[in-house]
């Protein structure tokens, strides 16, 4: 579904560069991650937030013995640190990046995930 949405976003942008309806997700400011990094540090874990990839990699290895739901807790906190994704018309902005999906362009051609 992601590949379909990314492919369609690129196609409609290529064909209608001024009026393609796209969806972007801005990167959160570093201060949004304070509660997440504090939670990690409370259990001796470093959560790296310099990029979406660094965050994903940190979350993948963030485990605490005797606390099986700690990773789930961190992932919920990470979601709450994110910015709101927004729809926009391509002619009104030049930054199309979708931070949460690590994609340079995106739209909802298929039905939304939620």
N, CA, C and O atoms as a MOPAC input file, in Angstrom:
PM7 MOZYME 1SCF
protein

 N      0.82600 1    -1.18600 1     0.00000 1
 C      0.00000 1     0.00000 1     0.00000 1
 C      0.87400 1     1.25500 1     0.00000 1
 O      0.56600 1     2.22600 1    -0.69100 1
 N      1.96800 1     1.23500 1     0.77900 1
 C      2.85700 1     2.40300 1     0.80700 1
 C      3.45600 1     2.67200 1    -0.56400 1
 O      3.47400 1     3.81200 1    -1.02800 1
 N      3.94200 1     1.62900 1    -1.20600 1
 C      4.54100 1     1.80700 1    -2.52500 1
 C      3.52200 1     2.35500 1    -3.51800 1
 O      3.85800 1     3.20100 1    -4.34600 1
 N      2.29600 1     1.88600 1    -3.44200 1
 C      1.23900 1     2.39500 1    -4.32300 1
 C      1.01700 1     3.88400 1    -4.08100 1
 O      0.93600 1     4.66300 1    -5.03100 1
 N      0.91900 1     4.27700 1    -2.82700 1
 C      0.67900 1     5.68900 1    -2.50300 1
 C      1.85500 1     6.57300 1    -2.92100 1
 O      1.64900 1     7.68400 1    -3.40900 1
 N      3.06600 1     6.09600 1    -2.73600 1
 C      4.25400 1     6.86000 1    -3.13000 1
 C      4.31100 1     6.97900 1    -4.65200 1
 O      4.58000 1     8.05800 1    -5.18000 1
 N      4.06100 1     5.88400 1    -5.35300 1
 C      4.10500 1     5.88400 1    -6.81900 1
 C      3.04400 1     6.80800 1    -7.40900 1
 O      3.32000 1     7.56000 1    -8.34400 1
 N      1.84200 1     6.75300 1    -6.86700 1
 C      0.76500 1     7.61800 1    -7.35900 1
 C      1.07600 1     9.07500 1    -7.03900 1
 O      0.79800 1     9.95200 1    -7.85700 1
 N      1.64000 1     9.35100 1    -5.88200 1
 C      2.01000 1    10.73100 1    -5.53300 1
 C      2.99300 1    11.28500 1    -6.56100 1
 O      2.84200 1    12.41700 1    -7.01900 1
 N      3.99600 1    10.49300 1    -6.92200 1
 C      4.97900 1    10.95400 1    -7.90500 1
 C      4.33300 1    11.16200 1    -9.26800 1
 O      4.63100 1    12.13700 1    -9.95800 1
 N      3.45200 1    10.24900 1    -9.65500 1
 C      2.78800 1    10.34300 1   -10.96500 1
 C      1.89300 1    11.58600 1   -11.03100 1
 O      1.95000 1    12.32900 1   -12.01000 1
 N      1.07500 1    11.82000 1   -10.01100 1
 C      0.19900 1    12.99500 1   -10.08000 1
 C      1.00000 1    14.28500 1    -9.99200 1
 O      0.61500 1    15.29700 1   -10.57700 1
 N      2.10500 1    14.25800 1    -9.27000 1
 C      2.95700 1    15.44100 1    -9.22700 1
 C      3.61800 1    15.67700 1   -10.59400 1
 O      3.69200 1    16.81700 1   -11.05300 1
 N      4.09000 1    14.62600 1   -11.23500 1
 C      4.70200 1    14.75500 1   -12.55800 1
 C      3.70300 1    15.31400 1   -13.57800 1
 O      4.07000 1    16.11500 1   -14.43700 1
 N      2.45400 1    14.89300 1   -13.47700 1
 C      1.42000 1    15.32200 1   -14.43400 1
 C      0.77500 1    16.66000 1   -14.06400 1
 O      0.39700 1    17.43500 1   -14.94300 1
 N      0.65100 1    16.92300 1   -12.78000 1
 C     -0.05000 1    18.12600 1   -12.30000 1
 C      0.80000 1    18.81300 1   -11.22700 1
 O      0.41300 1    18.87300 1   -10.06000 1
 N      1.94800 1    19.32200 1   -11.63200 1
 C      2.93700 1    19.81200 1   -10.66100 1
 C      2.44900 1    20.96700 1    -9.78800 1
 O      3.00500 1    21.19000 1    -8.71300 1
 N      1.45200 1    21.68900 1   -10.21100 1
 C      0.96100 1    22.82300 1    -9.42000 1
 C     -0.26000 1    22.49200 1    -8.56500 1
 O     -0.61700 1    23.25800 1    -7.67000 1
 N     -0.89600 1    21.36100 1    -8.83500 1
 C     -2.14500 1    21.10500 1    -8.10800 1
 C     -2.30200 1    19.66200 1    -7.62500 1
 O     -3.42600 1    19.20800 1    -7.41000 1
 N     -1.21200 1    18.94700 1    -7.45300 1
 C     -1.29600 1    17.58600 1    -6.91600 1
 C     -1.61300 1    17.65000 1    -5.41800 1
 O     -0.97700 1    18.39500 1    -4.67200 1
 N     -2.59300 1    16.87000 1    -4.99300 1
 C     -2.93400 1    16.80500 1    -3.57100 1
 C     -2.02600 1    15.76900 1    -2.91700 1
 O     -2.13900 1    14.57200 1    -3.18300 1
 N     -1.13100 1    16.24200 1    -2.06500 1
 C     -0.14500 1    15.37800 1    -1.42400 1
 C     -0.30900 1    15.43600 1     0.08800 1
 O     -1.09000 1    16.23100 1     0.61000 1
 N      0.42500 1    14.59800 1     0.77100 1
 C      0.41200 1    14.58000 1     2.24100 1
 C      1.85900 1    14.59300 1     2.70000 1
 O      2.67500 1    13.80400 1     2.22400 1
 N      2.17700 1    15.48400 1     3.61900 1
 C      3.53400 1    15.55000 1     4.15400 1
 C      3.48900 1    15.46100 1     5.67200 1
 O      2.46000 1    15.69100 1     6.30800 1
 N      4.62300 1    15.12500 1     6.21300 1
 C      4.73800 1    14.95600 1     7.65400 1
 C      6.05300 1    15.59400 1     8.07600 1
 O      7.11600 1    15.00500 1     7.88000 1
 N      5.99700 1    16.79100 1     8.65300 1
 C      7.23900 1    17.46400 1     9.03600 1
 C      7.98800 1    16.73000 1    10.15200 1
 O      7.38700 1    16.05700 1    10.99100 1
 N      9.28600 1    16.87500 1    10.13700 1
 C     10.10600 1    16.31900 1    11.22500 1
 C      9.82700 1    17.11600 1    12.49800 1
 O      9.70200 1    18.34000 1    12.44300 1
 N      9.72900 1    16.45200 1    13.62100 1
 C      9.48400 1    17.17600 1    14.86600 1
 C     10.73100 1    17.94000 1    15.32200 1
 O     11.85300 1    17.53300 1    15.02000 1
 N     10.53800 1    19.04000 1    16.04400 1
 C     11.70000 1    19.72400 1    16.61300 1
 C     12.34700 1    18.84100 1    17.67300 1
 O     11.65600 1    18.06400 1    18.33200 1
 N     13.65700 1    18.94500 1    17.84700 1
 C     14.36400 1    18.08800 1    18.81400 1
 C     13.75100 1    18.10200 1    20.21700 1
 O     13.77200 1    17.08500 1    20.91000 1
 N     13.21300 1    19.23000 1    20.63200 1
 C     12.64700 1    19.31400 1    21.98900 1
 C     11.42800 1    18.40200 1    22.17100 1
 O     11.09500 1    18.04100 1    23.30000 1
 N     10.76800 1    18.03200 1    21.08400 1
 C      9.62200 1    17.12500 1    21.20000 1
 C     10.02600 1    15.75400 1    21.73300 1
 O      9.20400 1    15.03100 1    22.29700 1
 N     11.28800 1    15.40400 1    21.55300 1
 C     11.76600 1    14.08100 1    21.96500 1
 C     12.24200 1    14.03400 1    23.41600 1
 O     12.65900 1    12.97300 1    23.88000 1
 N     12.19300 1    15.13800 1    24.13700 1
 C     12.72900 1    15.17000 1    25.50100 1
 C     12.15500 1    14.07300 1    26.38900 1
 O     12.90100 1    13.38500 1    27.08600 1
 N     10.84300 1    13.90700 1    26.36900 1
 C     10.21300 1    12.90000 1    27.24100 1
 C     10.63000 1    11.48700 1    26.82600 1
 O     10.79200 1    10.61200 1    27.67600 1
 N     10.80000 1    11.26600 1    25.52900 1
 C     11.21200 1     9.95200 1    25.03000 1
 C     12.64200 1     9.62900 1    25.45800 1
 O     12.90900 1     8.53500 1    25.95500 1
 N     13.55000 1    10.56300 1    25.26900 1
 C     14.94300 1    10.30300 1    25.65100 1
 C     15.07800 1    10.17000 1    27.16200 1
 O     15.89600 1     9.39200 1    27.65300 1
 N     14.27200 1    10.93300 1    27.89800 1
 C     14.29000 1    10.82300 1    29.36400 1
 C     13.80500 1     9.43900 1    29.80900 1
 O     14.37300 1     8.84400 1    30.72500 1
 N     12.76600 1     8.93700 1    29.16700 1
 C     12.25800 1     7.59800 1    29.49500 1
 C     13.31700 1     6.54400 1    29.19800 1
 O     13.51600 1     5.62200 1    29.99000 1
 N     13.99200 1     6.67300 1    28.07200 1
 C     15.06000 1     5.73400 1    27.73700 1
 C     16.18700 1     5.77200 1    28.75000 1
 O     16.65300 1     4.73200 1    29.21500 1
 N     16.62100 1     6.97500 1    29.08800 1
 C     17.72500 1     7.13600 1    30.04800 1
 C     17.36600 1     6.57500 1    31.42500 1
 O     18.24100 1     6.11300 1    32.15800 1
 N     16.08500 1     6.61600 1    31.77000 1
 C     15.66900 1     6.09900 1    33.08200 1
 C     15.96900 1     4.60800 1    33.21900 1
 O     16.05200 1     4.08100 1    34.32900 1
 N     16.13200 1     3.93600 1    32.08300 1
 C     16.45600 1     2.50300 1    32.07700 1
 C     17.81900 1     2.23700 1    31.46100 1
 O     18.13400 1     1.10500 1    31.09700 1
 N     18.64000 1     3.30400 1    31.34500 1
 C     19.99800 1     3.13800 1    30.83000 1
 C     20.10300 1     2.98100 1    29.32400 1
 O     21.09400 1     2.44700 1    28.82700 1
 N     19.09700 1     3.43700 1    28.59000 1
 C     19.08400 1     3.30800 1    27.13600 1
 C     19.24400 1     4.67000 1    26.47400 1
 O     18.67200 1     5.66000 1    26.93000 1
 N     20.01600 1     4.71700 1    25.40800 1
 C     20.14300 1     5.93000 1    24.60600 1
 C     19.19900 1     5.82700 1    23.41700 1
 O     19.27900 1     4.88300 1    22.63100 1
 N     18.31400 1     6.79500 1    23.28900 1
 C     17.40000 1     6.86100 1    22.15100 1
 C     17.91600 1     7.96300 1    21.23700 1
 O     17.92600 1     9.13700 1    21.60800 1
 N     18.34200 1     7.57900 1    20.04600 1
 C     18.90600 1     8.54300 1    19.09700 1
 C     17.78900 1     9.09900 1    18.21800 1
 O     16.99900 1     8.34800 1    17.64800 1
 N     17.73700 1    10.42400 1    18.11900 1
 C     16.63200 1    11.06800 1    17.40800 1
 C     17.10900 1    11.99300 1    16.28300 1
 O     16.35200 1    12.85300 1    15.83300 1
 N     18.35600 1    11.82500 1    15.82400 1
 C     18.86400 1    12.73300 1    14.78800 1
 C     18.19200 1    12.50700 1    13.43100 1
 O     18.23600 1    13.38900 1    12.57300 1
 N     17.57900 1    11.35600 1    13.22500 1
 C     16.85600 1    11.07700 1    11.98000 1
 C     15.79300 1    10.01600 1    12.26900 1
 O     15.81300 1     9.35900 1    13.31000 1
 N     14.87000 1     9.86900 1    11.32700 1
 C     13.83800 1     8.83800 1    11.48400 1
 C     14.47200 1     7.45600 1    11.55300 1
 O     14.01500 1     6.60000 1    12.31000 1
 N     15.52000 1     7.23500 1    10.76900 1
 C     16.22100 1     5.93500 1    10.77100 1
 C     16.90500 1     5.68500 1    12.11200 1
 O     16.83200 1     4.58200 1    12.65400 1
 N     17.57500 1     6.71500 1    12.64900 1
 C     18.24400 1     6.57000 1    13.94200 1
 C     17.22800 1     6.26100 1    15.04100 1
 O     17.48900 1     5.43700 1    15.91800 1
 N     16.08100 1     6.91500 1    14.99200 1
 C     15.03200 1     6.65800 1    15.96900 1
 C     14.52400 1     5.22500 1    15.84200 1
 O     14.39500 1     4.51800 1    16.84200 1
 N     14.23600 1     4.79600 1    14.61000 1
 C     13.74200 1     3.43100 1    14.40000 1
 C     14.74800 1     2.39400 1    14.88300 1
 O     14.37800 1     1.41200 1    15.52700 1
 N     16.01600 1     2.61500 1    14.56900 1
 C     17.05800 1     1.68200 1    15.01300 1
 C     17.15900 1     1.64000 1    16.53300 1
 O     17.31800 1     0.56600 1    17.11400 1
 N     17.06700 1     2.80000 1    17.18300 1
 C     17.11900 1     2.85900 1    18.64600 1
 C     15.94900 1     2.11100 1    19.27200 1
 O     16.11500 1     1.36800 1    20.23900 1
 N     14.77100 1     2.31700 1    18.70800 1
 C     13.58700 1     1.65100 1    19.24700 1
 C     13.65300 1     0.14000 1    19.04300 1
 O     13.16800 1    -0.62300 1    19.87900 1
 N     14.24500 1    -0.28800 1    17.94700 1
 C     14.34500 1    -1.72700 1    17.67800 1
 C     15.18000 1    -2.46800 1    18.71800 1
 O     14.94300 1    -3.64900 1    18.97200 1
 N     16.14600 1    -1.79400 1    19.31700 1
 C     17.01900 1    -2.46500 1    20.30200 1
 C     16.72200 1    -2.05800 1    21.74700 1
 O     17.40500 1    -2.50200 1    22.66900 1
 N     15.71500 1    -1.22300 1    21.94400 1
 C     15.39400 1    -0.73600 1    23.29100 1
 C     14.55900 1    -1.76400 1    24.04900 1
 O     13.33100 1    -1.78400 1    23.96400 1
 N     15.25500 1    -2.60700 1    24.78300 1
 C     14.58200 1    -3.64800 1    25.56200 1
 C     15.13000 1    -3.63100 1    26.98500 1
 O     16.30500 1    -3.34500 1    27.21300 1
 N     14.25700 1    -3.94100 1    27.93000 1
 C     14.64300 1    -3.97900 1    29.33400 1
 C     14.22200 1    -5.32400 1    29.90400 1
 O     13.05100 1    -5.69800 1    29.84200 1
 N     15.19200 1    -6.05200 1    30.46300 1
 C     14.88300 1    -7.33900 1    31.09500 1
 C     13.89400 1    -7.13800 1    32.23700 1
 O     14.04200 1    -6.22200 1    33.04500 1
 N     12.89600 1    -7.99300 1    32.29400 1
 C     11.90900 1    -7.92200 1    33.36500 1
 C     10.81900 1    -6.88500 1    33.13000 1
 O      9.94400 1    -6.71400 1    33.97800 1
 N     10.85300 1    -6.19600 1    32.00600 1
 C      9.85900 1    -5.16800 1    31.68400 1
 C      9.50000 1    -5.33000 1    30.19900 1
 O      9.91800 1    -4.52700 1    29.36600 1
 N      8.71800 1    -6.37800 1    29.87300 1
 C      8.46600 1    -6.71800 1    28.48000 1
 C      7.71700 1    -5.65200 1    27.68200 1
 O      7.78900 1    -5.64100 1    26.45300 1
 N      7.00800 1    -4.76800 1    28.35300 1
 C      6.23600 1    -3.74800 1    27.64000 1
 C      6.95300 1    -2.40700 1    27.54300 1
 O      6.36900 1    -1.43000 1    27.07700 1
 N      8.20400 1    -2.34700 1    27.97500 1
 C      8.93400 1    -1.08100 1    27.92400 1
 C      9.11200 1    -0.60600 1    26.48200 1
 O      8.98600 1     0.58700 1    26.20800 1
 N      9.39900 1    -1.51100 1    25.57100 1
 C      9.56100 1    -1.12000 1    24.17300 1
 C      8.25500 1    -0.55100 1    23.61600 1
 O      8.26800 1     0.42900 1    22.87100 1
 N      7.14100 1    -1.16200 1    23.97600 1
 C      5.83400 1    -0.65300 1    23.54400 1
 C      5.60400 1     0.74700 1    24.09700 1
 O      5.11800 1     1.63000 1    23.39000 1
 N      5.95200 1     0.94300 1    25.35500 1
 C      5.81700 1     2.26100 1    25.98200 1
 C      6.62900 1     3.31000 1    25.22100 1
 O      6.13600 1     4.40300 1    24.94400 1
 N      7.88000 1     2.96900 1    24.88400 1
 C      8.72600 1     3.90400 1    24.14100 1
 C      8.13300 1     4.21900 1    22.77100 1
 O      8.18600 1     5.36400 1    22.32200 1
 N      7.57900 1     3.22800 1    22.11600 1
 C      6.99000 1     3.45100 1    20.78600 1
 C      5.75200 1     4.34500 1    20.86500 1
 O      5.52900 1     5.17200 1    19.98000 1
 N      4.96000 1     4.18800 1    21.90100 1
 C      3.80800 1     5.07300 1    22.10300 1
 C      4.29800 1     6.50400 1    22.34400 1
 O      3.76200 1     7.45400 1    21.77500 1
 N      5.31200 1     6.64600 1    23.18600 1
 C      5.88000 1     7.97700 1    23.43200 1
 C      6.44900 1     8.58700 1    22.15100 1
 O      6.26900 1     9.77900 1    21.90000 1
 N      7.13300 1     7.77900 1    21.34300 1
 C      7.70300 1     8.27500 1    20.08400 1
 C      6.60000 1     8.79200 1    19.16300 1
 O      6.76400 1     9.82700 1    18.51600 1
 N      5.49600 1     8.08700 1    19.10400 1
 C      4.37100 1     8.52500 1    18.26900 1
 C      3.84000 1     9.86800 1    18.74500 1
 O      3.47700 1    10.72100 1    17.93500 1
 N      3.79600 1    10.05300 1    20.04200 1
 C      3.27600 1    11.31300 1    20.59300 1
 C      4.23600 1    12.48400 1    20.38500 1
 O      3.83000 1    13.64000 1    20.49900 1
 N      5.48000 1    12.20200 1    20.08900 1
 C      6.46300 1    13.25200 1    19.81600 1
 C      6.33700 1    13.81700 1    18.40100 1
 O      6.84800 1    14.89900 1    18.11000 1
 N      5.66200 1    13.08600 1    17.53600 1
 C      5.59500 1    13.46000 1    16.12000 1
 C      4.69300 1    14.66400 1    15.88300 1
 O      3.83100 1    14.99900 1    16.69600 1
 N      4.92300 1    15.29700 1    14.74500 1
 C      4.08100 1    16.39500 1    14.29000 1
 C      2.87500 1    15.81400 1    13.56100 1
 O      2.87300 1    14.64600 1    13.17200 1
 N      1.86300 1    16.63600 1    13.38400 1
 C      0.66700 1    16.23300 1    12.64500 1
 C      0.98100 1    16.21200 1    11.14500 1
 O      1.56600 1    17.16200 1    10.62600 1
 N      0.60500 1    15.15700 1    10.45900 1
 C      0.73900 1    15.11900 1     9.00100 1
 C     -0.37800 1    15.97800 1     8.40200 1
 O     -1.46600 1    16.07200 1     8.97100 1
 N     -0.10800 1    16.60000 1     7.25700 1
 C     -1.08700 1    17.49900 1     6.64600 1
 C     -1.19200 1    17.25600 1     5.14400 1
 O     -0.22400 1    16.86600 1     4.49200 1
 N     -2.38400 1    17.49400 1     4.61300 1
 C     -2.58800 1    17.50000 1     3.16900 1
 C     -2.25100 1    18.88800 1     2.65600 1
 O     -2.45400 1    19.88000 1     3.35600 1
 N     -1.73000 1    18.96400 1     1.42200 1
 C     -1.41800 1    20.25700 1     0.82900 1
 C     -1.40300 1    20.12600 1    -0.68400 1
 O     -1.32900 1    19.02300 1    -1.22600 1
 N     -1.47200 1    21.24900 1    -1.34800 1
 C     -1.40700 1    21.30300 1    -2.80400 1
 C      0.03900 1    21.57100 1    -3.19700 1
 O      0.66800 1    22.48200 1    -2.65800 1
 N      0.56800 1    20.79200 1    -4.12500 1
 C      1.98800 1    20.86700 1    -4.47200 1
 C      2.44400 1    22.24600 1    -4.92900 1
 O      3.61300 1    22.58700 1    -4.75000 1
 N      1.57000 1    23.03700 1    -5.50400 1
 C      1.94600 1    24.37300 1    -5.94600 1
 C      2.11300 1    25.36700 1    -4.81800 1
 O      2.56500 1    26.48900 1    -5.04800 1
 N      1.75700 1    24.97700 1    -3.59200 1
 C      1.80800 1    25.88800 1    -2.45600 1
 C      3.01700 1    25.65000 1    -1.56100 1
 O      3.24000 1    26.41000 1    -0.61900 1
 N      3.79400 1    24.62400 1    -1.83200 1
 C      4.92400 1    24.27900 1    -0.97600 1
 C      5.94900 1    23.50600 1    -1.80100 1
 O      5.61000 1    22.90200 1    -2.81900 1
 N      7.18900 1    23.52800 1    -1.36100 1
 C      8.21700 1    22.77000 1    -2.08600 1
 C      8.80800 1    21.64700 1    -1.24500 1
 O      9.61700 1    20.86200 1    -1.73900 1
 N      8.41100 1    21.56500 1     0.02500 1
 C      8.89000 1    20.49400 1     0.89800 1
 C      7.81800 1    19.41500 1     0.96300 1
 O      6.79600 1    19.58600 1     1.62800 1
 N      8.05000 1    18.31300 1     0.27800 1
 C      7.05900 1    17.24500 1     0.19500 1
 C      7.35300 1    16.08200 1     1.14900 1
 O      6.55800 1    15.14500 1     1.22500 1
 N      8.45600 1    16.12000 1     1.86700 1
 C      8.94400 1    14.97600 1     2.63600 1
 C      7.95100 1    14.50600 1     3.70000 1
 O      7.36200 1    15.30700 1     4.42700 1
 N      7.78600 1    13.20300 1     3.76700 1
 C      6.95500 1    12.58200 1     4.80900 1
 C      7.89800 1    11.91300 1     5.79600 1
 O      8.39600 1    10.81600 1     5.54100 1
 N      8.14200 1    12.56900 1     6.91800 1
 C      9.10700 1    12.11000 1     7.91200 1
 C      8.74900 1    10.73000 1     8.46500 1
 O      9.60600 1     9.84900 1     8.53800 1
 N      7.51000 1    10.54400 1     8.84600 1
 C      7.09100 1     9.29600 1     9.47900 1
 C      7.25000 1     8.07400 1     8.58500 1
 O      7.47000 1     6.96800 1     9.07900 1
 N      7.14100 1     8.26400 1     7.28600 1
 C      7.28500 1     7.15400 1     6.34700 1
 C      8.63700 1     7.16600 1     5.64500 1
 O      8.93100 1     6.28300 1     4.83900 1
 N      9.45000 1     8.15700 1     5.94900 1
 C     10.77100 1     8.31200 1     5.31700 1
 C     10.64500 1     8.27400 1     3.79500 1
 O     11.39000 1     7.57300 1     3.11100 1
 N      9.69100 1     9.04100 1     3.28700 1
 C      9.43300 1     9.08400 1     1.85400 1
 C      9.53100 1    10.52400 1     1.35000 1
 O      9.07800 1    11.44600 1     2.02800 1
 N     10.11900 1    10.72600 1     0.16900 1
 C     10.23700 1    12.08300 1    -0.36200 1
 C      8.91100 1    12.66400 1    -0.85200 1
 O      8.78200 1    13.88100 1    -0.98100 1
 N      7.92500 1    11.80700 1    -1.12500 1
 C      6.61600 1    12.26300 1    -1.60800 1
 C      5.58000 1    11.20100 1    -1.23400 1
 O      5.88900 1    10.01000 1    -1.20200 1
 N      4.33700 1    11.64400 1    -0.95000 1
 C      3.32000 1    10.70500 1    -0.48900 1
 C      1.93500 1    11.29700 1    -0.71800 1
 O      1.76200 1    12.51500 1    -0.67800 1
 N      0.95800 1    10.44400 1    -0.95400 1
 C     -0.44700 1    10.84000 1    -0.97100 1
 C     -1.27500 1     9.64800 1    -0.52000 1
 O     -0.75900 1     8.53600 1    -0.40600 1
 N     -2.55900 1     9.87800 1    -0.26200 1
 C     -3.46400 1     8.78100 1     0.07300 1
 C     -4.27100 1     8.42800 1    -1.16400 1
 O     -5.38800 1     8.91300 1    -1.34600 1
 N     -3.70900 1     7.59200 1    -2.00300 1
 C     -4.43300 1     7.08100 1    -3.16600 1
 C     -5.27400 1     5.88600 1    -2.72000 1
 O     -6.44400 1     5.76800 1    -3.08200 1
 N     -4.66700 1     5.01100 1    -1.93500 1
 C     -5.41800 1     3.90100 1    -1.33800 1
 C     -6.08700 1     4.45400 1    -0.08200 1
 O     -5.82000 1     5.59000 1     0.30800 1
 N     -6.94100 1     3.67500 1     0.54800 1
 C     -7.59200 1     4.16900 1     1.75200 1
 C     -6.54700 1     4.34500 1     2.86400 1
 O     -5.59800 1     3.56600 1     2.95400 1
 N     -6.72200 1     5.35800 1     3.69900 1
 C     -5.75200 1     5.57600 1     4.79200 1
 C     -5.62600 1     4.36100 1     5.69300 1
 O     -6.55500 1     3.56300 1     5.81900 1
 N     -4.46600 1     4.23200 1     6.31600 1
 C     -4.16300 1     3.07400 1     7.15400 1
 C     -5.10500 1     3.01400 1     8.35800 1
 O     -5.51000 1     1.92800 1     8.77300 1
 N     -5.44500 1     4.13700 1     8.90400 1
 C     -6.32000 1     4.13900 1    10.09100 1
 C     -7.76100 1     3.98000 1     9.70800 1
 O     -8.63200 1     3.96100 1    10.57800 1

